């Protein structure tokens, strides 16, 4: 019985080590992650620059939506 448990333990340990090693050595998609982070940073910077204009646009849109909803209920 102990031999089976030892064999299962060694198999599991070897399997886990191989999976971790494969995960750490794979380089697929790292360029995509970097490009996505850069794009998100650019969007945040642009949103900060045009913050006042975006707030004004949203205020106007919500005002029109509320006016339209009020008129539809009346």
HELIX and SHEET records of a PDB file:
HELIX    1   1 UNK A    2  UNK A   25  1                                  24    
HELIX    2   2 UNK A   30  UNK A   49  1                                  20    
HELIX    3   3 UNK A   51  UNK A   73  1                                  23    
END                                                                             
